[in-house]
Amino acid sequence: MESSLTTDVLAEFATLGNYTVTSKLGGGTMSTVWKAEHRTSGQVVALKQVALSKLTRTLKNSLDYELNFLSTVNHPNIVRLVEVFQVSL
């Protein structure tokens, strides 16, 4: 599970890249999903925060596959990948 420190820091500062975090949508052992809003456009998005340090090589490969897939797919029933970025908390 993610450390409460990471969650507290994110909740306190509520900004990641160009996005303002508004609430937590859910989470698991290696990731947390946040509801956020783009600071310029106002677009509401879901941010998936992944604890890269907790991923095995196999899970990193799965994440790479997920990102590659989402960057190419265009379907009304599949979430659209808007941006990928990395930050240090």
C-alpha distance (Angstrom), angle and dihedral (degrees) to the residues before:
residue distance angle dihedral
M1 . . .
E2 3.80 . .
S3 3.73 115.4 .
S4 3.77 116.1 -99.5
L5 3.81 86.8 -127.4
T6 3.81 91.3 65.4
T7 3.79 90.9 47.5
D8 3.82 92.6 45.9
V9 3.80 92.6 48.0
L10 3.80 91.9 49.4
A11 3.80 92.5 46.3
E12 3.81 91.8 47.3
F13 3.80 98.3 47.7
A14 3.82 96.1 29.6
T15 3.81 96.6 -169.1
L16 3.80 128.0 107.1
G17 3.78 116.9 172.8
N18 3.80 107.5 -52.5
Y19 3.80 93.0 -15.2
T20 3.79 134.8 93.9
V21 3.80 111.3 -147.9
T22 3.80 112.5 -134.9
S23 3.82 104.6 175.0
K24 3.79 146.5 -17.4
L25 3.80 115.0 -97.1
G26 3.80 98.8 -176.4
G27 3.74 146.2 -57.6
G28 3.74 150.2 -161.6
T29 3.76 141.2 -162.0
M30 3.80 97.1 -58.5
S31 3.78 106.3 18.7
T32 3.78 145.1 35.4
V33 3.80 126.7 -155.1
W34 3.80 118.4 -144.1
K35 3.79 132.1 -170.2
A36 3.80 108.2 -128.6
E37 3.77 142.7 165.8
H38 3.79 127.4 -135.3
R39 3.80 106.0 -115.2
T40 3.81 95.0 -137.2
S41 3.81 107.0 31.4
G42 3.81 98.4 30.3
Q43 3.82 90.4 -132.9
V44 3.81 110.9 158.8
V45 3.81 112.4 -131.9
A46 3.77 142.5 167.2
L47 3.82 114.2 -117.7
K48 3.78 116.9 -154.9
Q49 3.80 109.8 -153.3
V50 3.81 110.1 -161.4
A51 3.80 123.1 -165.3
L52 3.81 96.1 -136.4
S53 3.80 92.2 -174.4
K54 3.81 89.6 64.0
L55 3.80 95.7 53.1
T56 3.77 123.0 102.9
R57 3.79 119.0 -142.8
T58 3.82 89.3 -97.5
L59 3.81 92.2 51.5
K60 3.82 91.5 47.2
N61 3.81 88.0 53.2
S62 3.82 89.4 49.9
L63 3.80 90.5 50.7
D64 3.82 90.5 50.0
Y65 3.82 89.3 50.2
E66 3.83 90.9 49.0
L67 3.82 92.0 50.5
N68 3.81 92.9 46.6
F69 3.80 91.7 47.9
L70 3.80 94.7 47.2
S71 3.80 91.8 47.3
T72 3.81 91.2 59.4
V73 3.81 105.3 34.1
N74 3.80 122.5 92.1
H75 3.80 112.2 -174.4
P76 3.82 131.2 136.0
N77 3.83 92.0 -129.3
I78 3.81 96.5 49.5
V79 3.78 122.7 74.3
R80 3.82 113.6 -109.3
L81 3.79 118.0 -123.4
V82 3.81 108.0 -130.0
E83 3.80 104.0 173.6
V84 3.80 143.1 -12.0
F85 3.79 120.5 -149.2
Q86 3.78 139.5 154.2
V87 3.79 127.3 -136.6
S88 3.78 134.3 175.9
L89 3.78 117.8 -127.4
